[in-house]
Amino acid sequence: MPRRPSPPRPTEVALAATLHDARGALREDVERFLPRLQALYRSIAVATSPPTDGRLTALLAAAGVHAGTPAANERGPLYRLALRQALATGAPRIHYVDFDRALHWLRRAPRELAAVVRVGRRYPAVIVGRTEKAHRSHHLPLYATEVVANRLLAARLGLTGRIDLLVPSFIMTDTLVRQLVTRSRARGEAIYGEWAALVVQLGRDVAYLECRGLDWETPDRHRRSVRRVGLPAWRNRWSSPAEWDLRIDMASEILRGATRALAGAPRARPIRRLPRRVG
């Protein structure tokens, strides 16, 4: 008798993710794409913010992927909760990415996401950034302020060339993730700068990979409005003075978070830049 093919081995990578969705706008996307994410990762831990829609939280819980909700509606406690719960699954490697980005990535470039997960098994730490085109797809206040923040972060870390540290997304060994959780202190927007600085410092062999599937995910929450006026017009609505003020303040907090994390730290080692993957 011919031998039956053995079932595919589950990946060793767990997904740690966070979700803030007070309107439950992504519920259909979760129903559609969560099974595919579960097939890609060894386990999934999604921590939800306190305002997130209860029906969406219940959906995640029913699927066995809800990682809980912190008492405080702040980014730092939320992000660290997701990492701690992913570590509790026993997975030897953890991929962190916001859950709305993971859903968008799977819909936009599924082969690229799968390739990134495979690459993440080869290095102790892989930072995942946006291609220039993917970053530029975001609304102008976010893109412009993050370009400046990324350049200043790179200069402080001694890194040369374009780099995007602010998705945030990375795949690291469980040992490095535990160190990150232990050293992380930020509570608000400073978490983005703090994590960028810590992740680059923690690994002895840090790789960097840019992906197109990390283009702007926010329109996924507003599909009717986007269809009604078109994406360019809808994107322009996000260029209000209030949004510029918000993004400038966020960039300042990001840099403060990085500065605190780097206080007294040696300059980071050079990173290994990886070529674009399939997708």
Buried (B, 14 or more C-beta within 10 A) or exposed (E): EEEEEEEEEEBBBBBBBBBBBEEBBBBEBBEEBBEBBBEBBBBBBBBBBBEBBEEBBEBBBEBEBBBBBBEEEBBBBBBBBBBBBBBEBEBEBBBBBBBBBBBBBBBBBBEBBBBBBEBBBEBBBBBBBBBBEBBBBBBBBBBBBBBEBBEBBBEBBEBEEBBBBBBBBBBBBBEBBBBBBEBBEBBEBBBBBBBBBBBBBBBEEBBBBBBBBBBBBBBBBBEEBBEEEEEEEBBEEBEEEEBBEBBBEBBBBBBBBBBBBBEEEEEBBEBBEBEEBEB
